[in-house]
Amino acid sequence: MRIWLTLLPLLFVIGCQPAAKPSSSEGETGATETSATASPDTTTAPASESLAPITNESTEQPALEAPSEDGHNRLTRDELSEGWLRLFDGHTLFGWKPNSETNWRVENGVIVAEGEVKGLLCTTTVWANFHLKCDVKLDAGGNSGLFLRTPLVPQNPVTDCYELNVCDSHPEYKSASLVGRAKPMLDVTADGDWHTLEAIVNGDTVIVKFDDQEILTYVDDTSHLQQGFIGLQMNGGHVEFRDVFLRPLEMTDLFDGETLTGWHVVPGSQGKFDVEEGTIHVTGAEGRGFLETDKTYGNFVLQFEALSHGDALNSGVFFRAIEGTEKNPADGYEFQIQNGIKEGDRTEPADFGTGAIFRRVAARRVISNDHEWFTATLVANGPHFTTWVDGVQVVDWTDDRPANENPRQGLRLEPGHLSLQSHDPTTDLQFRNLRISALTE
């Protein structure tokens, strides 16, 4: 299937005709802020750049982190440690954004769409190098696909993105093809049952697997796409998606496990930062302090693991921070670490919650537990920030404040330092597996 979008009006042209109140972590008080060959048959559908992210979330849903009875939409602890994330939490469309009025919804743990209005459901997060896994079920004669490194509204999938097709009836680029680019080494049938598609997108190379079998390798020496959204397509028939998992690739270690090379303690810090058994141990000692990276980072994917050795202890990872001094120890955005909740309700963080951008947006749910290792992912891309805790997305926020050098006061787009926080004398946390990859500035 091929999608072309004209500018006025903005239309999809489809290439395969289908069949039928918190305490402060800053020591201050304040309120929250919240040319490819054309296909023989075409159809059109409207698209919109202005549609908001879908955030429907019923209070009657089971816990997002609870194991599902059928085992779908869940990651093991080993997979989480390897860096895998759930792009779909199994219950809601939090973190996704449609580009048309397609009736995307969640039913029985799967993302579902059908009808005459065609379009994409895209992640709100931009990804560069990644390994994507997704189960797809398409009714016979249907037309769908996965869009990789795509803009929200691609005008030409042969140049604007990589389109991994799911359409057995396409006249040329059938299921598991990259439309307009490459065909699989063998024919596969996608209609009628669940199948697992994988795309390993790394640099200029795209590797495709179908039901665990590698069937296509494509090297892009023309378009050199660097990053973009992940998109699920509804282009005809009835389609379902589940187990939408992603692991960032090309991550660089920030911590060698033995020394604090690449880091320095901010002058005047009263906290203590030691290397212990392959981890960075952060304790409050006499009070607040920061361990800061020597390098600065602007747009990036950051992953780490952390363990809190007390109940509702407070720490955080600062980013895009101004260089710390004894007078100004840290001014940056803060990925909050605080597992406290109110009255036993995980949807009510006691202090914004782990994964929050402190003082900007609270975590929608506290996923992690004290005294247990948890995984964390932060994607900072321009003014847009998303976070995951133990594979579950908890924040999707765009900073629309006026620009300011200090992220505490306004939008900062310039690169800044990362720093680990000792919040107070009770702080007692460990960090490990800190790694980062750059996104295009």
N, C-alpha and C positions, 0 to 999 in steps of 0.2 A: 504494500500500500504506500502511496505517496501523498504527502500533504503539501499543498501550496497555499499561501495566504496573500491575497492582494491587500494593498494598504487602504484603499477607499472603494467600497467598504471592505472591512477586514473579514475574509471568508476562508474557510477550510475548503480545499479541493482534494477529494479523496480518490486514491488510485486503484482501489479494488471495490467494485460494486458488491455490497453484501446481499446475501439472501435475506429472504424475509427478516495588724499593728505591731509592729516589730520593735525589738530592742536594737540598739545600734552596734554595728561591727566597726564603726568608724570613730566611736567616741563622741558622737554628736547625735542630736535628735532631729527628726524631720519626718515628713509624710511620704508615703509611697508614691511612685510615678508609673503611676502606672503607663546546473543545466543538465540535467538528467533527462532521459527519454520519458515522454509522457505516457501514462497508462491509458488504455483504450476507453475506459469508462470513468466518469467523474460524478461526484455529488458535492454539494456545498452545504456548509453550516456556519452560523455566526460564531465569532470568538470575541473575547473581551479581555483587555489588559487590566481592568479595574476590579474584577471579582476578588473578594477577600478570601483569605485562608479559611478553610472549613474547620470549625472548632467544636462541633456538636459533641457533647459528652453528657450522657445521662447519669444522674445520681444513683440510678438503680443498677448501673453496670457493676460487675464484680471488680475486685481490685485489679488494677492494670498489671501488677507484677505477679499475680497469682498464677500458678500452673493451670493450663487449660486441660480439660478432660481428654481432648484428642491429641494433645501435644503440639498443636500448631501455634504459630505466632509467638513462639518462646525460644529463648536461647539458653544453652547450658552455661554453667560457670566457666568452663574452659573456653567456650566460644566468646564469652564476654571478655575474658582476659586476653584473647587474641585480637580484640578490638571490634568485634561485630556489634552492630546496632540494629534495632527494630525500627524500620521506617514506618511501619504500620503496627500500632500497639495491640491490634486484635479487637478493639472496641470502638474506637473513634477515628475521625479523620483529622485529628490534631496534627499540624505540621504539613498539611497538604493544601493546595490551592488549585481550583479549576480554571481553565481558560475559556470555558463556554458554559452554557446552562445545562449541560449533561447532568442527569439525575444520579450522580455518585452518592452512594450510601453504604452503610455497614449492615450486613445481615448475617447472623449466625457465625460471626468471626471471620467473614470474608468481605472484601470490597467488591461491590456489585454495580454494574451499569448496563443499561440497554436503552433502546429507543431510537428516535430519529435524529436527535441532537448529538452531533459528534464533537469530540474534543479530547483534551488531555487533562488528567489530574496530576499536577506536578508537585514535587516537594517544594517547600519554601526555602530550603537550604541548597546552596550551590555546592557541587562536588567536582573534584578534579580527577584524581587517580583513585580507583576503587574496584572492589570485587562486589558485584551485585548478584543476589540470588532471589528468585521469585517464582512461586507456583502460580500457574495460569490455567484456567479452565474456560474453554470457548465452545459455545454451541456450534454444531455443524453449519458451515456456510458463513460463519461469523468472521469478523475482521477486527484485529486488535494489534497490539505491539507494545514494546518498551522503548521509550525515547531516552537517549543517553547524551549527557552534556548538551542539553537542549535549552534554548530560551523558552520563556513561557508560551510565546506564540511563534513557532517556527514557520518561516515563509517557504522554505525549501529544505526538506529533511536530508537531501543529498549533500548540502553544503552547510546547513545550520546546526546539524546534530548527527548522531548515529541512530538510525531507526532499526531496531531489532524486531523483525516482522513476526506476527502470529496471524497467519492467514493462508490456509491450505489452498484457497481458490485463486490466489493472486496469479496473473498470467505469466509472471517472470520471477519475481522475488518472493518465493513461498516462505513458509514458516522457517524460522531460524536464519533467514537471510538478513544482511544489512542492506536495506533498500537502496538501490542505485549504486551500490559499492561492491558487494561480495555475496556469493552464494555458498551454502554449506557443501561439504564434501559428499554428503548423502542426503537423500530425501527423508524428511520426517513428517509425521502426521500429528497435528496438534488438536484437531477437532475432537470434541466430545468427552474428554477426560482430563484429569489433572496432569500437568507436566511441569517439570522444573526447568526454568531457563536461568542460565548464568552468563554474566558478561564481566570479563576482566578487562577493564579499561585502564591502561597504564601508558602514559606518554602518547606516542603515535600508534600504539598497537591495541587492537580489540580482539579478544579471544572469546568465542561463544561456545557454551556447552548446552546440550539438550539432554535431559534426564541422565546427567553425570557423564555423558560422552562428549568429548571435545570434537567439534565438527566444523569449526571455522576459525581461521586466523587472518586478520586483515591489518595491513600496515598502511596508515594514512600518510602519504607523502605530498598531499595537496592542501587540504583544508586546515590542518594543524589545529583542530579544536582543543582548547585547553581546559575548559570547565563549563559547567552548566547544571541545570536541574535534572532530576530523574522524572520521567513522565510515564504514566499509565494511559493507554489509549482506548477509547471506545469509538469504533468506526463502523459498527454494524453488528447486529445480532445481540446476544447476551454474553457478557464476559464477567469472570470472577477472578480475584487476586487474593492470595494469602502468603504468609511467610516471606514478606518483603524485607530482606536483610541486606545490609551493606557493611563492608569493612574498608575503611580508608587505607590506601596504599602509599608507598614512598614516604613512610614516616621516619624521621630522624630522631635518634635518642638524645634527650636533653640531660640525662644522668647516666654515668657509666657504671653505677652500682658499687663503686669503690671509693671515689673521691668526689669533691665538690668542684671539680674542674668545670669552668664555664659559668660558675655561680660566685657570688660574693655576698657577704653579710652587709646590709645597709648600716652605715655608721650610726652609732647611738642605739642600736637594737638591744633590747633587754632579753629577748628570747634566745633560745639555744638551738643550733642546727648541727646535728651529728649524722655521720654515716654509720648505720648499724645493719648488718646482715643484708646488704644489698638494698637498703632503703634509706631515705632521708627522714630522720626522726626529729620532729619539731616539738619542742617543749616551751612552756611559758617562762620557766626559770623566774626571773624577776619582773616579767611583764611583756609588753608588746615588742615585736621585731619583725624583720623581713629578710628573707634570703632571695636575692635578686639575680636574674640572668645577666651575664655580661652583654649579650646581644639583645637587639630589639626586634619585635615582630609586629606586623600590621594585620594582614589578612591571613588566616591560618586555620588548620584543624589541629586541636590539641587533645591528647588523650593521656590519662593517668589513672592510677589506682590509689586509693587512700583508705586508711583505717583509723578510726577514732577510739582512743582507749578510755573514754569516759562517757557519761550520759549528757547528751545535748551540748557537747563541747563546741567551741566556736573557732573556726579557722577559715581560710579561703585562699584562692589563687587569683592574684591580681594580674591584669593584662592591659596592654597599651598604657602602661604606667609611666609617669614622669620619673626620671632617675631619682632614687631615694637619697636623702641627705639626713643628717642628724636633726635638722630643723623640720624638714618635711619628709617623714619616713616613707610614705607611699601615697601617691595620688593616681588612681587608675580605676578602671572597671574591676569589679570583683565577682568571680565565680564563688558564691557562698558555699561554705560547708557548715551545716548545722542541722542535725537530724531530729531536733525537738519538734513535737506536734502539740496541738491544743486538744484537750479532752479526748485523747485517743483517736482523733480524726486526722488521717494522713493528708486530707485535702486542706487542712488548716495548719500550715507551718507556724511554728512558734516564733521564728526569726527569719522570715522569707523562705527558708528551707534549702537543703542541699540541691545545687544546680541552679539556684536563683542568680540573677544579676542583682547583687545587693543594692537596695534602695531604689532600683529601677523597676524590677518585675519579680514577683514571687514565683517559686516553683508551683506548678499546678497540683503537685502531689509530692510528698516526701517518700521516696522509694527506698533509700538506703537505711541501714540500721547501724547503730553504734556497736562497737566491738566486733564488727565484721568488715572484711575488705569489700569495697565497692569500686566499680569502674565509672569513669567520668569522661565525657567528651564535650568539648566546646568548639563551635565553629563561629569565627568572627569574620565577617565579610562586609566591608564598608560599614554602614550603620545597622546591619542586620546581625542578630546573635541568636544562636540556637544551642541548647544543651541537652545532653542525655545523661541519665544516671542508671547504672545497671541495665543499659540498653534501651531504656524508656525515655522518650523525649519529654522534657518537663518545662522547657521555655522556648518560645518563639516570639522574639521581640525586635522591633525596629526603633532605634533611637532617633526621634524626630526633634530633639532639642536644638537650639542654636549652637553653632560651633564654639568650642572652647578648648584651649590647650589641656585643661584639667578635666578628665572624664567625670569627676565628681560634680562638676558645674555645667557640663554640656557635652555635645557630641565631639568626640575625638576620633579622627580617621588616621592620623599620623601613627606610625609604628611606635611602640613603647616596650618597656621591659615586662617580663613575667616575674612574679615574686610569690613565694610561699609565706603565709602569714602565721606568726605567733600572736594570738589575739590578746591573751591575758595570762596570768600565772597558772590557770587551770589547763591551758592548752597542752595536749599530749596526743599527737597524731604522727602517723608514718605515711610516706609517699613512695611509690615505686612505679616502674614502667612509664616514666614520663617521656613522651615522644610528640613530635610536631611535624607538620608538613605545610608548606606555603601555598596560599592561593594567590591568584594574580591580583596585583594591586590595582 
